[in-house]
């Protein structure tokens, strides 16, 4: 080698060593790490779970009931996770959510042990365990940007199918001669079974996916995905408007307000609030508006007064059983036998609020765990966005950044609309938590990115060149 080339060769070697030094190992995954994950048995099973759960395959096709299709799919997914090679991922930040989840399961277990109606208690306990397993699998399998895009796409597509069904049902009801007042009172759901069967449950589901479509639409630049997200946003918004659930409409409005408050200077977020909310009010059927006005005088509104009575009964249960509540799933029989007011229907009603449900059935211990899960989810998504910002200004416009925002807003929609429905043991919360965990694990294990490496390499080259010049 000529003597004149030696300094340059040394400089090149130092530059390569600097860009691959141990200090960068923590931010760059090994081959096949979270950033590279694509198809696997576990991921296929996870997508299969979405189809089974959101299409009600077992309920709509009796042939699947004999084989317990849902359990088979979850079992295959768990097997896929077991046999898959372990990939690096940040577990420290998600440990708070994991520990809180374990505490909630333990609290529900203890509450079930002391419940009066044991069969109901243990059925609800195992329902919760099933959702915790779903949370665990989503957070450990859907942990690469590519998988998250596919998972969210399928989730939105399935909910769009349900949304269009609700809209078509509303139109068919109008053609059949049903009045707006009748449909606003009776509601329009997306079927007769599962967690979409009535207008209230259906409305909560739509409030969860609406902000995902809206947030990702703001961050998407490609025409076809952007068009798909816009169709999802408009279709799901239309379903919320016609379904007849006041809680869903309120949840959508508060979510839009939260989006604007979170990013007051972002034009898209301001447009959502300034155009979506007035538009929502404008296109809302007059009969639905009348129901909102009626709720202001709840003593004269049969539905509102019934829910107030149910909430008061739940608070009395909490007063009598402050630590662990009356037991998971024990609100309906407890209300019917001991807590119904003389002038109220003593049937086995549900508490019609996730907060009253948690307080009455799980006591202060359960309610604290649920609130800590909410807090942990918000903190986790905030950490994800912070990590993305640290990787470079361009990451603010990435799919991952807007997905983290959408998950926050989805949780807001769940918390607001869920205040009027007993949906604590439905899949919405656990899917949001699982996606938040998977997203954070993927982002904290990703490399800086091509532009980040180029910038870092350029800076190191400049510094080394300056040192070389100083030496000469």
N, C-alpha and C positions, 0 to 999 in steps of 0.2 A: 504494500500500500504506500503510495507517495506520502511524504511527510506533510505536504500541504493539505491532504485530505483527513489526516488523523484527528484534528480538533473537531471537524464536522461529524466524523463517525462517532466520536465520544459524545458530542452534543445530541446526536440522534439517539444513541443508546440511553442517555440520561432522560431524554424526553419520553421514550417508550417506557422506561422504568417508572417515571413519575406518574404516567397515566395508568399504570397497572400496579401501583404500589399497594401495600396492605391497607393503607388508609382509605382506599376506594372499595375494598372488598365488602364492606357492610352495605353499600348502596347498590351493588351489582350482583344479581343472582347467578347461581351456577346454571349451566345449560340445562334446560328443562325446568327451570324455576317458575314461579308464579307468572312472570311475564310471558312465558312460552306455552302455558297450559292450553290445550285444545280439547280434542275428544278423548273420552275415557268411559269405562263402564259406569263409573259414579256420576259423571256429568250427563250421560244419556239417561240414567235413572232419574236424575234431578229434573230433567225436562219432562220425562214421563210422569213424574209426580204432578207437575203443573197441569198436564192434560187430564190426569185422573181426577184431580181436585177441582179444577175449574170447569171441566166439562161434565162432571157428575156421571162418569161412565158407569159406576157401579149401580147408581140409582136409576139411570135411564136404560141400562141394558142388564136385565136380570141374570144373564149368563155369567156376568163378572162377579155377581154377589157370592156365588158358591166358591170362587177361588180367592176371595178377599183381595181383589186386585190392588187396592191401595197399599195393603201390608206387603204384598209381593214386590211392588215397585220400590217401596222404602227399604225393604230387605236387600234387594239387588243393589240399590244405591249405597247402602252401608257396606255391603260386600265390596263394591267397587272402590270405596274409600279405603277399606282395609288393605286391599291388594295393591293399591297404587303406591308408587314410591313417594316418600315424604319429601316435601319441597320446603325451602326456607321461607320464612314469613315472620312478621313481627307479632309476637304473642303478648308482649308486655302491655301494650295499650288496650288489647281486647280482654285482658285478664279481669279487669273490673266488671265487664259485662258477663263474662263466664262465671265469676264468683257470685255475682248477684243472681244470675239465673239459677245456680245451684242452691242458693239460699231460698229462692222462691219455691223451688221444688221441695226442699226440706220443710218449709212452712206449710205448704199444701198437704204434704204427707202427715205432719203432726195434726193439722186441722182435721184431716180425714179420720185420723185415729180417734178423735173425740167427738165426731159428728154423730148426731142422733140417727140420721138416715144413712146407714152405712153403704147400701148399694149405690145410691146416687153419689155419695162422696167418692167412692173408689172408681166409679165410672168416669167422673170428672177428673180425678187425679191422673188416671191413665190417658185421658184426652190431653191433659197438659204435658205429660211425658212425651206423647207423640209429637206435639208442637215443638218441644225443646229439642227432640231428635231432628226435626226438620230444620230448626235454627242451626243446630250444630253442623249438619250436612251442607247446608247452603254456605255457611261461613268457611268450611274447610274444603269445599269442592269448587264453588263459583268464586274463585280467587285469582282470576286473570282478567285483564281488560277485554279480551276476546270472548271469554265465557260470559262475562257480565253483559256484554252487548247482546249476545244470543239469548241469554236468560231473560233480560228485560224486554227484548223484542217479543219473545213468546208470551211473556206475562201481559204486555200491552195488547197483543193481538187477541188473546183469549178474552180479555176484558172488553175489547172493542166489539167482539162478537156478542157478548152479553149486553153491551150498551145498545147495539143496533136492534137486538131482540126486544129490549124494553121500549125503544122508540117505536118499533113496528107494532108492538102490543098497544101502545097509547093511540096510535093512528087507527088501528083496527077497532079499538074501543069507541073512538069518535064515530067511525063509520057505522058501527053497530048501534049507535044512538045513545051511548052513555054520555052523561053530562060531565063537564070539567069538574064540577063540585064532587060528583061521585068518585071519579078517578083520583082527585086530589085527596079525598078522605080515605078511600080504600087502598090507594097506592098501586104502582105498577112495578112488579119485580121482574126477575129474569128466570122464573121457573117456580116449581112448587116444593123443591127440596133443597137441602143444604143451606149454606150461608148467603144465598142470593134469593131465597124463596119469597121474602116479603120486601116491601119497599124500603123499610128502615135498614135491614141488613144489606140489601143491595146498594143503598145510598152510601153506606160506610165504605163498602168495597170500592165504589167509584171515587170517593173522596181520597182514597189512598193512592190510586193509580193516576188520577188527574194531574197532580203536581209533578209526577215523574215525566209524563208526556210534555207538560209545559216547560219544565226546566231543561230537558234534553232538546226540545225544539229551539230554545234560545241559544243553545250552544252548538247546534248542528249547522254545518255549512254546505254539506252535499245535498243536492236537490231531491233525490229520491227518498233518502231517510228523513229529510226535513218535511217532505210532503206527507209521508206516513205518520210522522209525529203530529203534524197539524190535523190530519184526519182523526187520529186518536183523541187529541185534545178537544176537538169540536164534537165528536161523537159522544165521548164520555160526558162532556158538559151538557149536551142535549139530554142524555139519559138522566143526569142529576135534576135537570129542570122538570122533566115529565114524570119522574118516578113518584112524586108526591110526598117525599120525605123532607120535612122542615129541617131536621138535623143535618141532612146532606147539603142542602142549599147553604145553611149557615156555615158548615164546615168548609165548603168551597170558597165562600166569601172571605172567611177568616184566613184561609190559606193564601188567597190572593193578596190580602193585606200584609201577611207575614212576608211574602215574596217581595213586596214593595218596600217594606220596612227593612228587610235584610240588605237590599241593594237599592237605596233611594236614588242613586245617581245613574243606575243602569236604565237605559231607555226601554229595553224590553220588559223589565220588571215593572216599571211605571206604567207601561202600556197595558200590561195584564191587569193591574189594579184599576187604572182609570177607564179602561174600556170593558174589561170582563165583568166587573161588579155592576156598573150601570146597565150593561147589556143583559146581565143575568136578571136584574130587576125588571128590565123592559120586556123581555120575552117570557118571563114567568107567567103561567096562566093566572088569570084573575082570581080563580077559585083558590089557588095556592097562596096568593097574596092575602086573600080574606082569612085563610087559616093562620097566617102570621099575625094578622091584626087580632084575631081571636085569642091567640096565645098570650097577648098582653093582658088579657082579662081571664086568667087561667081558671078562676072559680066558675066561669060560665062555659069554659071549653072542656068537653067531656074527656078528650084524650089528655089534655094538659093536666086537668085536675086528678085524673087517674094516676099519671106518672108522679105527680107531687106526692100523692098518697103512698105510692110504692117507695119513693125515696125516703119519706118519713118512716115508713116501716123498716126499711133497711138501716136507717140510723138508730132505730130502737133496738134492732138486732145487734148492732155494733155496741150500743150502750150495755146490753146484757152480756155480750161476749167480746170484750174489747181487744183481747190479745190475739186470738186465733179465729174469731168469728163463729158462725153456726156450722161451718163446714163447707167444702167445695160442693157446689150443686145443690146445697140444702136450702137456699133461699125460697124456691117455690113451695115446698111442703111446709116450711116454717111459717111463711106468710099465710098460707091457707088455713093452718091449724091454730096459730096463736097471735099473729100480728095484723090481720086484716081488720080495718075499721068496720063497725057495724053497718055503716051505710055504703060500704064498698063491696065489690064482687069478691067473694072469698076463694075464687079459683086459684090454681097454682100459677101465679104470675111470676115472670122474671123481673129483676129490678130495673131494667131499662136504663142502665148507666154502668159503664165499666168501673167508675169510681165507687158507686154504691155497691156494686157487685163485689169488688175487692174488699171494701170495708166490712160489709155484712157477712160475707162468706169466709174471708181470710183474716179479718181483724186488722189491727194496726201493723202487725208483722208483715202481712201480705201486701197491704197498701204501700208500706215503705219500700218493699222490694220492687213493686211495680213502678213507683216514682223513680227509684234509682235506675231501673232499666231505661226509662225515658231519658234521664239525665246522662246515663252512659252512652246512649245512642247519639245524642246531640254532641257530646264531647268527642266521641270517636270520629264523627263526620267532620268536626272542626279540625281535629288533628290531621285528617286526610287532606283537607283543603290547604292547611298550613304546609304540609309536606310537599304538596304539588307546587305551591307558590315558591317554596325554597328551591325547587328544581328549575325554575325559570318563569319569566312573565308569561310566556306562551302557554303554560299549563293552565292558566286561568280560563282559557278557551277550550280546554280539552273535554272529552266525553266524561272522564273520571271526575273532574271538578264539578260539572253540572249534575252528574249523578249523585254526588255527595250532597249538593244543594237540594236536589229533588227528594232524596231520602229524608232529609230534615223536614221538608214541607209535607211529605207523605205522612210523617209522624204527627205533624201539626193537624193535618186533616183527620187522622185517626183519633187524636185526643179530643178534638172538638166535636166531630160527629158521634164519636163513641160515648160522649157525655149523655146521650139520649138513648143508647142501645146497650144491651148486655152482650158485648162481643169480645170479652176478655179471652175466651177460649177459642176464638176464630183464628184463622191463619195470618191475618194481616200484620199484627205486631211482630210475629216471629219471622215472617219473610223480610220485613224492613230491617230487623236486627241482624238477620243472617247476611243480607246483602251489604249492610254497613260493615260488618266484620270482614267479609270476603274482600270488599273494596279496599279497606284499610290494609289488610295483609298484602294484597297485590301491589298497592302503591308504595308502601314502605320497603318493598323488596325489588322495585324496578330500578334500572339504571337511570342515570341523569337524563339520557336522551341524546340523540345525535347532535343537536345544536349545543347541548350542554357540554358534551365531550369536545366538540370542536372549539368552543369558547375556552374550555379549560386547557386544551392542548395549545391553543394560540397564546394564552397567557403564560403558560409554562415555557413555550418556545421563546417568547419575547424576553422573559426573565433570564433564561439561560443564555440567549444571544447577547443580552446586555452584560452579563457576567463575562462572557467570552471576549466582548469588545474591551471591557475594562482591563482584562488581563493582557491585552495587546495594545 
